[in-house]
Amino acid sequence: MQRILVKRAVAGDAERLTALIRDSNAYRGQYGAALRDYEVTIDYIERQRVFAAFDPGGVLLGVYGLVLDPPVLDLLFVANDAQGRGVGRHLVQHMIGQARLCGLTVVQVVSHPPAEPFYQRMGARRVGTVPARPPLVTWDRPELQFTV
């Protein structure tokens, strides 16, 4: 695994984070509409706990957003070319550490269906299903929970 640096996102990261998310290969085909107009805004970065992962050269590798109330892992994306290199695992471990620092005992995740096995490998357990919300989300989503 390469060295991964995780830092709190700042307003100037908004466009890069949006591009990383919109370019995600995980949301192609039937899932594409969900992210077509998605945007990581400056307001979101300032209101939530948003962290970005970089390699030592400053290349953006991934991002996650932790909402404290209610406690939710709101987003977690790894750059397409960084998949399979431990970035997602590193981000989940960082998120759990941040949740613990904030006094949380659980963190919910409403997952993209293909990502469910990843979250389960990271220690989350399935607690339910969130029904589809057309027109953008036309599929049921697994609801998982991390115990912090």
N, CA, C and O of each residue as an XYZ file, in Angstrom:
592
protein
N       0.855     -1.189      0.000
C       0.000      0.000      0.000
C       0.896      1.246      0.000
O       1.903      1.303      0.705
N       0.514      2.214     -0.786
C       1.259      3.469     -0.854
C       0.984      4.329      0.376
O       0.030      4.083      1.115
N       1.805      5.314      0.585
C       1.578      6.262      1.669
C       0.392      7.135      1.304
O       0.322      7.662      0.194
N      -0.540      7.289      2.232
C      -1.763      8.055      1.996
C      -1.849      9.136      3.061
O      -1.754      8.853      4.256
N      -2.028     10.370      2.625
C      -2.176     11.500      3.526
C      -3.639     11.938      3.507
O      -4.190     12.219      2.442
N      -4.260     11.996      4.668
C      -5.656     12.419      4.764
C      -5.695     13.753      5.475
O      -5.114     13.921      6.548
N      -6.390     14.705      4.861
C      -6.499     16.031      5.483
C      -7.926     16.544      5.317
O      -8.664     16.121      4.428
N      -8.281     17.455      6.188
C      -9.595     18.073      6.123
C      -9.693     18.868      4.832
O      -8.795     19.642      4.503
N     -10.786     18.675      4.100
C     -11.003     19.411      2.856
C     -11.261     20.884      3.170
O     -11.801     21.233      4.219
N     -10.861     21.724      2.237
C     -11.092     23.165      2.345
C     -11.885     23.617      1.119
O     -12.023     22.874      0.147
N     -12.396     24.832      1.178
C     -13.237     25.359      0.101
C     -12.599     25.191     -1.277
O     -13.290     24.882     -2.247
N     -11.300     25.391     -1.363
C     -10.612     25.291     -2.639
C     -10.575     23.883     -3.223
O     -10.210     23.708     -4.385
N     -10.948     22.881     -2.433
C     -10.974     21.495     -2.913
C     -12.301     21.135     -3.591
O     -12.397     20.082     -4.221
N     -13.309     21.978     -3.477
C     -14.667     21.621     -3.906
C     -14.731     21.118     -5.350
O     -15.349     20.086     -5.612
N     -14.111     21.821     -6.278
C     -14.189     21.413     -7.686
C     -13.496     20.084     -7.927
O     -14.015     19.242     -8.659
N     -12.342     19.884     -7.327
C     -11.616     18.612     -7.502
C     -12.396     17.447     -6.913
O     -12.442     16.367     -7.502
N     -13.005     17.659     -5.759
C     -13.786     16.589     -5.132
C     -15.018     16.266     -5.971
O     -15.365     15.098     -6.146
N     -15.673     17.292     -6.486
C     -16.832     17.083     -7.363
C     -16.427     16.276     -8.593
O     -17.124     15.337     -8.976
N     -15.318     16.632     -9.207
C     -14.855     15.925    -10.404
C     -14.548     14.463    -10.087
O     -14.906     13.579    -10.865
N     -13.893     14.193     -8.962
C     -13.581     12.823     -8.590
C     -14.866     12.003     -8.474
O     -14.935     10.880     -8.973
N     -15.877     12.560     -7.821
C     -17.135     11.853     -7.614
C     -17.881     11.651     -8.932
O     -18.333     10.544     -9.222
N     -18.011     12.690     -9.714
C     -18.742     12.574    -10.984
C     -18.071     11.620    -11.965
O     -18.744     11.006    -12.793
N     -16.746     11.491    -11.876
C     -16.003     10.610    -12.785
C     -15.995      9.151    -12.326
O     -15.439      8.296    -13.016
N     -16.588      8.857    -11.198
C     -16.513      7.518    -10.630
C     -17.073      6.449    -11.569
O     -18.212      6.537    -12.026
N     -16.253      5.450    -11.842
C     -16.708      4.319    -12.655
C     -17.792      3.512    -11.952
O     -18.541      2.787    -12.607
N     -17.886      3.626    -10.640
C     -18.894      2.894     -9.883
C     -20.306      3.351    -10.222
O     -21.269      2.622     -9.986
N     -20.435      4.545    -10.770
C     -21.755      5.090    -11.074
C     -21.968      5.236    -12.571
O     -22.442      6.271    -13.039
N     -21.624      4.220    -13.304
C     -21.885      4.184    -14.741
C     -23.150      3.371    -14.987
O     -23.657      2.713    -14.078
N     -23.645      3.416    -16.182
C     -24.811      2.613    -16.542
C     -26.039      2.998    -15.742
O     -26.383      4.176    -15.648
N     -26.696      2.010    -15.170
C     -27.950      2.245    -14.460
C     -27.822      3.204    -13.285
O     -28.817      3.788    -12.857
N     -26.614      3.374    -12.758
C     -26.416      4.246    -11.597
C     -26.013      5.671    -11.967
O     -25.914      6.527    -11.088
N     -25.783      5.935    -13.226
C     -25.245      7.205    -13.676
C     -26.048      8.433    -13.317
O     -25.477      9.470    -12.978
N     -27.362      8.337    -13.386
C     -28.208      9.508    -13.136
C     -28.043     10.053    -11.722
O     -28.237     11.247    -11.497
N     -27.692      9.208    -10.782
C     -27.598      9.638     -9.383
C     -26.521     10.694     -9.163
O     -26.632     11.507     -8.246
N     -25.480     10.690     -9.995
C     -24.377     11.630     -9.783
C     -24.222     12.659    -10.881
O     -23.323     13.498    -10.823
N     -25.066     12.608    -11.860
C     -24.912     13.489    -13.027
C     -24.738     14.950    -12.631
O     -23.867     15.633    -13.170
N     -25.540     15.433    -11.713
C     -25.470     16.841    -11.305
C     -24.938     17.015     -9.884
O     -25.071     18.091     -9.300
N     -24.338     15.968     -9.325
C     -23.854     16.031     -7.954
C     -22.720     17.054     -7.841
O     -21.889     17.187     -8.740
N     -22.708     17.763     -6.729
C     -21.680     18.778     -6.509
C     -21.296     18.812     -5.041
O     -22.160     18.855     -4.165
N     -20.019     18.792     -4.780
C     -19.504     19.033     -3.439
C     -19.355     20.548     -3.336
O     -18.486     21.139     -3.977
N     -20.192     21.160     -2.543
C     -20.202     22.615     -2.452
C     -19.272     23.104     -1.337
O     -18.896     22.351     -0.439
N     -18.922     24.359     -1.421
C     -18.126     24.987     -0.361
C     -18.893     24.929      0.952
O     -18.312     24.665      2.004
N     -20.195     25.174      0.890
C     -21.029     25.122      2.091
C     -20.985     23.728      2.727
O     -20.882     23.607      3.948
N     -21.063     22.684      1.908
C     -21.008     21.316      2.425
C     -19.665     21.070      3.123
O     -19.625     20.514      4.221
N     -18.592     21.478      2.496
C     -17.262     21.301      3.084
C     -17.153     22.039      4.418
O     -16.536     21.535      5.356
N     -17.740     23.214      4.506
C     -17.657     24.009      5.734
C     -18.572     23.480      6.838
O     -18.254     23.619      8.019
N     -19.712     22.872      6.466
C     -20.679     22.390      7.463
C     -20.400     20.976      7.958
O     -20.699     20.656      9.108
N     -19.830     20.127      7.105
C     -19.627     18.725      7.452
C     -18.145     18.433      7.634
O     -17.292     19.279      7.367
N     -17.860     17.241      8.086
C     -16.474     16.794      8.241
C     -16.088     16.076      6.957
O     -16.339     14.881      6.802
N     -15.482     16.809      6.046
C     -15.087     16.280      4.742
C     -13.572     16.152      4.734
O     -12.846     17.097      5.042
N     -13.117     14.958      4.374
C     -11.691     14.680      4.350
C     -11.295     14.148      2.985
O     -12.049     13.404      2.357
N     -10.119     14.526      2.532
C      -9.605     14.084      1.238
C      -8.292     13.349      1.456
O      -7.497     13.700      2.327
N      -8.085     12.316      0.639
C      -6.855     11.530      0.684
C      -5.990     11.894     -0.518
O      -6.482     12.040     -1.637
N      -4.687     12.038     -0.260
C      -3.732     12.403     -1.298
C      -2.524     11.474     -1.215
O      -2.206     10.938     -0.153
N      -1.857     11.294     -2.360
C      -0.565     10.614     -2.311
C       0.480     11.668     -1.953
O       0.156     12.854     -1.915
N       1.717     11.271     -1.691
C       2.738     12.247     -1.290
C       2.989     13.344     -2.327
O       3.478     14.418     -1.977
N       2.662     13.090     -3.595
C       2.844     14.095     -4.636
C       1.669     15.043     -4.780
O       1.684     15.918     -5.646
N       0.642     14.884     -3.939
C      -0.520     15.764     -3.984
C      -1.640     15.308     -4.899
O      -2.598     16.052     -5.109
N      -1.547     14.098     -5.452
C      -2.610     13.572     -6.310
C      -3.796     13.158     -5.444
O      -3.627     12.422     -4.471
N      -4.991     13.625     -5.792
C      -6.203     13.301     -5.054
C      -6.561     11.835     -5.266
O      -6.710     11.380     -6.400
N      -6.698     11.099     -4.159
C      -6.982      9.666     -4.227
C      -8.404      9.323     -3.815
O      -8.961      8.332     -4.288
N      -9.002     10.127     -2.938
C     -10.335      9.798     -2.458
C     -10.875     10.864     -1.539
O     -10.192     11.830     -1.198
N     -12.124     10.665     -1.143
C     -12.816     11.630     -0.301
C     -13.892     10.918      0.513
O     -14.462      9.919      0.074
N     -14.157     11.445      1.701
C     -15.351     11.011      2.439
C     -15.942     12.200      3.165
O     -15.256     13.176      3.470
N     -17.231     12.094      3.435
C     -17.939     13.108      4.196
C     -18.657     12.448      5.357
O     -19.432     11.512      5.159
N     -18.409     12.923      6.554
C     -19.049     12.406      7.758
C     -19.987     13.474      8.300
O     -19.560     14.579      8.636
N     -21.264     13.136      8.382
C     -22.272     14.007      8.981
C     -22.430     13.548     10.425
O     -22.560     12.351     10.684
N     -22.419     14.494     11.373
C     -22.490     14.137     12.790
C     -23.907     13.971     13.309
O     -24.132     13.180     14.225
N     -24.862     14.689     12.756
C     -26.229     14.639     13.278
C     -27.241     14.634     12.143
O     -27.521     15.674     11.548
N     -27.790     13.455     11.846
C     -27.515     12.153     12.434
C     -26.192     11.602     11.917
O     -25.730     12.010     10.851
N     -25.577     10.682     12.653
C     -24.269     10.172     12.255
C     -24.341      9.285     11.004
O     -24.833      8.157     11.037
N     -23.829      9.845      9.904
C     -23.919      9.167      8.603
C     -22.618      9.366      7.834
O     -22.083     10.473      7.777
N     -22.117      8.284      7.244
C     -21.066      8.409      6.248
C     -21.797      8.800      4.977
O     -22.390      7.961      4.298
N     -21.744     10.088      4.668
C     -22.569     10.653      3.599
C     -22.028     10.329      2.223
O     -22.794     10.172      1.273
N     -20.726     10.228      2.109
C     -20.123      9.857      0.829
C     -18.748      9.299      1.078
O     -18.074      9.677      2.037
N     -18.333      8.397      0.212
C     -16.978      7.878      0.218
C     -16.675      7.440     -1.207
O     -17.334      6.550     -1.744
N     -15.687      8.063     -1.810
C     -15.290      7.756     -3.181
C     -13.783      7.646     -3.260
O     -13.052      8.398     -2.615
N     -13.332      6.697     -4.060
C     -11.909      6.520     -4.351
C     -11.735      6.750     -5.842
O     -12.521      6.251     -6.648
N     -10.705      7.504     -6.210
C     -10.422      7.774     -7.623
C     -10.301      6.453     -8.387
O      -9.784      5.465     -7.866
N     -10.782      6.456     -9.617
C     -10.776      5.236    -10.426
C      -9.405      4.581    -10.488
O      -9.297      3.364    -10.339
N      -8.367      5.362    -10.703
C      -7.031      4.774    -10.852
C      -6.372      4.437     -9.515
O      -5.253      3.924     -9.491
N      -7.053      4.719     -8.404
C      -6.530      4.363     -7.085
C      -7.280      3.174     -6.483
O      -6.978      2.760     -5.363
N      -8.245      2.626     -7.207
C      -9.021      1.482     -6.720
C      -8.084      0.303     -6.451
O      -7.125      0.080     -7.190
N      -8.371     -0.443     -5.393
C      -7.610     -1.650     -5.088
C      -6.256     -1.412     -4.455
O      -5.452     -2.336     -4.343
N      -5.992     -0.176     -4.037
C      -4.676      0.145     -3.457
C      -4.752      0.475     -1.961
O      -3.794      0.997     -1.392
N      -5.889      0.171     -1.328
C      -6.026      0.392      0.106
C      -6.537      1.760      0.501
O      -6.629      2.060      1.691
N      -6.874      2.600     -0.471
C      -7.333      3.957     -0.169
C      -8.677      3.921      0.555
O      -8.857      4.617      1.554
N      -9.621      3.120      0.064
C     -10.935      3.033      0.700
C     -10.833      2.554      2.133
O     -11.472      3.110      3.026
N     -10.030      1.525      2.355
C      -9.824      1.005      3.718
C      -9.239      2.107      4.607
O      -9.679      2.290      5.742
N      -8.266      2.826      4.097
C      -7.641      3.910      4.857
C      -8.678      4.988      5.211
O      -8.702      5.483      6.338
N      -9.517      5.342      4.260
C     -10.541      6.361      4.512
C     -11.560      5.887      5.537
O     -11.963      6.666      6.401
N     -11.985      4.632      5.466
C     -12.943      4.115      6.455
C     -12.309      4.128      7.844
O     -12.953      4.540      8.809
N     -11.074      3.691      7.958
C     -10.403      3.705      9.260
C     -10.283      5.136      9.801
O     -10.468      5.377     10.994
N      -9.973      6.071      8.910
C      -9.883      7.475      9.327
C     -11.252      7.969      9.790
O     -11.357      8.647     10.812
N     -12.303      7.630      9.034
C     -13.667      8.048      9.384
C     -14.060      7.514     10.759
O     -14.639      8.243     11.564
N     -13.751      6.259     11.029
C     -14.095      5.678     12.330
C     -13.343      6.409     13.440
O     -13.906      6.668     14.504
N     -12.095      6.738     13.204
C     -11.342      7.517     14.185
C     -11.957      8.889     14.425
O     -12.050      9.337     15.568
N     -12.377      9.556     13.356
C     -13.026     10.862     13.492
C     -14.353     10.738     14.235
O     -14.675     11.569     15.085
N     -15.116      9.704     13.914
C     -16.408      9.483     14.583
C     -16.189      9.284     16.079
O     -16.921      9.828     16.905
N     -15.187      8.510     16.406
C     -14.854      8.261     17.816
C     -14.471      9.567     18.515
O     -14.927      9.838     19.625
N     -13.628     10.377     17.857
C     -13.228     11.663     18.434
C     -14.425     12.578     18.685
O     -14.419     13.382     19.617
N     -15.442     12.447     17.847
C     -16.643     13.289     17.974
C     -17.666     12.705     18.942
O     -18.733     13.286     19.142
N     -17.350     11.567     19.540
C     -18.243     10.965     20.528
C     -19.357     10.111     19.944
O     -20.308      9.772     20.648
N     -19.252      9.759     18.669
C     -20.280      8.921     18.058
C     -20.073      7.466     18.464
O     -18.947      7.041     18.722
N     -21.166      6.707     18.519
C     -21.061      5.276     18.818
C     -21.410      4.418     17.610
O     -21.018      3.253     17.540
N     -22.148      4.991     16.657
C     -22.487      4.296     15.412
C     -22.445      5.300     14.267
O     -22.609      6.503     14.470
N     -22.223      4.790     13.067
C     -22.291      5.604     11.850
C     -23.058      4.793     10.813
O     -22.682      3.667     10.488
N     -24.140      5.379     10.297
C     -24.947      4.727      9.265
C     -24.321      4.958      7.892
O     -23.626      5.949      7.666
N     -24.583      4.025      6.986
C     -24.168      4.148      5.593
C     -25.320      3.654      4.735
O     -25.769      2.517      4.882
N     -25.801      4.509      3.837
C     -26.728      4.058      2.801
C     -25.863      3.869      1.569
O     -25.376      4.830      0.974
N     -25.683      2.613      1.202
C     -24.652      2.254      0.240
C     -25.160      2.141     -1.188
O     -26.317      1.805     -1.441
N     -24.272      2.427     -2.088
C     -24.409      2.059     -3.486
C     -24.389      0.519     -3.483
O     -23.477     -0.065     -2.899
N     -25.363     -0.156     -4.114
C     -25.429     -1.618     -3.983
C     -24.118     -2.356     -4.252
O     -23.778     -3.249     -3.476
N     -23.362     -2.035     -5.306
C     -22.118     -2.778     -5.514
C     -21.063     -2.550     -4.425
O     -20.120     -3.334     -4.321
N     -21.199     -1.500     -3.615
C     -20.216     -1.214     -2.569
C     -20.519     -1.935     -1.255
O     -19.698     -1.913     -0.338
N     -21.667     -2.563     -1.155
C     -22.026     -3.224      0.099
C     -20.970     -4.229      0.570
O     -20.614     -4.205      1.748
N     -20.459     -5.104     -0.285
C     -19.438     -6.043      0.200
C     -18.188     -5.344      0.744
O     -17.582     -5.829      1.699
N     -17.799     -4.226      0.158
C     -16.659     -3.464      0.672
C     -16.937     -3.009      2.098
O     -16.111     -3.215      2.987
N     -18.100     -2.390      2.324
C     -18.416     -1.899      3.665
C     -18.479     -3.048      4.664
O     -18.054     -2.897      5.809
N     -19.006     -4.193      4.242
C     -19.051     -5.340      5.155
C     -17.641     -5.831      5.478
O     -17.375     -6.208      6.620
N     -16.739     -5.837      4.510
C     -15.341     -6.209      4.785
C     -14.691     -5.224      5.758
O     -13.785     -5.585      6.509
N     -15.163     -3.983      5.734
C     -14.613     -2.954      6.624
C     -15.237     -3.007      8.019
O     -14.844     -2.245      8.902
N     -16.213     -3.906      8.221
C     -16.800     -4.086      9.544
C     -18.227     -3.604      9.710
O     -18.799     -3.751     10.790
N     -18.814     -3.037      8.677
C     -20.212     -2.594      8.787
C     -21.131     -3.810      8.705
O     -20.804     -4.815      8.074
N     -22.280     -3.697      9.353
C     -23.268     -4.772      9.244
C     -24.546     -4.211      8.650
O     -24.906     -3.055      8.873
N     -25.214     -5.046      7.899
C     -26.461     -4.635      7.246
C     -27.566     -4.516      8.282
O     -27.767     -5.417      9.097
N     -28.296     -3.373      8.245
C     -29.382     -3.150      9.203
C     -30.715     -2.906      8.508
O     -31.744     -2.805      9.177
N     -30.720     -2.810      7.183
C     -31.980     -2.575      6.486
C     -31.774     -2.254      5.022
O     -30.691     -2.427      4.462
N     -32.854     -1.778      4.422
C     -32.860     -1.393      3.010
C     -33.586     -0.068      2.875
O     -34.654      0.124      3.455
N     -33.014      0.833      2.118
C     -33.652      2.117      1.839
C     -34.278      2.010      0.454
O     -33.583      1.720     -0.520
N     -35.598      2.244      0.360
C     -36.266      2.101     -0.931
C     -35.782      3.124     -1.970
O     -35.261      4.188     -1.633
N     -35.970      2.767     -3.218
C     -35.633      3.650     -4.341
C     -36.328      4.999     -4.186
O     -37.386      5.104     -3.565
N     -35.702      6.039     -4.771
C     -36.283      7.383     -4.773
C     -36.176      7.957     -6.182
O     -35.347      8.827     -6.450
N     -37.030      7.454     -7.082
C     -36.973      7.952     -8.468
C     -37.209      9.453     -8.510
O     -37.871      9.984     -7.618
N     -36.701     10.149     -9.497
C     -36.159      9.620    -10.740
C     -34.657      9.356    -10.694
O     -34.157      8.611    -11.538
N     -33.908      9.938     -9.737
C     -32.454      9.772     -9.758
C     -31.992      8.435     -9.204
O     -31.091      7.812     -9.766
N     -32.592      7.986     -8.116
C     -32.199      6.721     -7.499
C     -33.333      5.734     -7.739
O     -34.360      5.773     -7.061
N     -33.138      4.857     -8.703
C     -34.202      3.938     -9.117
C     -33.994      2.533     -8.577
O     -34.633      1.594     -9.052
N     -33.113      2.367     -7.594
C     -32.828      1.061     -7.032
C     -32.855      1.157     -5.515
O     -32.552      2.208     -4.950
N     -33.217      0.057     -4.852
C     -33.141     -0.017     -3.400
C     -31.667     -0.037     -2.994
O     -30.815     -0.569     -3.706
N     -31.391      0.554     -1.833
C     -30.013      0.636     -1.362
C     -29.856     -0.048     -0.005
O     -30.709      0.094      0.871
N     -28.766     -0.785      0.164
C     -28.522     -1.392      1.469
C     -28.164     -0.328      2.509
O     -27.405      0.603      2.242
N     -28.734     -0.499      3.692
C     -28.394      0.376      4.809
C     -27.512     -0.430      5.756
O     -27.874     -1.526      6.182
N     -26.361      0.125      6.073
C     -25.399     -0.551      6.927
C     -25.063      0.341      8.117
O     -25.419      1.518      8.155
N     -24.371     -0.251      9.085
C     -23.994      0.503     10.262
C     -22.622      0.064     10.755
O     -22.339     -1.127     10.891
N     -21.780      1.054     11.017
C     -20.501      0.825     11.665
C     -20.702      1.067     13.153
O     -21.333      2.050     13.541
N     -20.178      0.188     13.984
C     -20.105      0.432     15.419
C     -18.734      1.055     15.662
O     -17.704      0.509     15.267
N     -18.749      2.200     16.318
C     -17.512      2.961     16.527
C     -16.879      2.579     17.854
O     -15.829      3.110     18.213
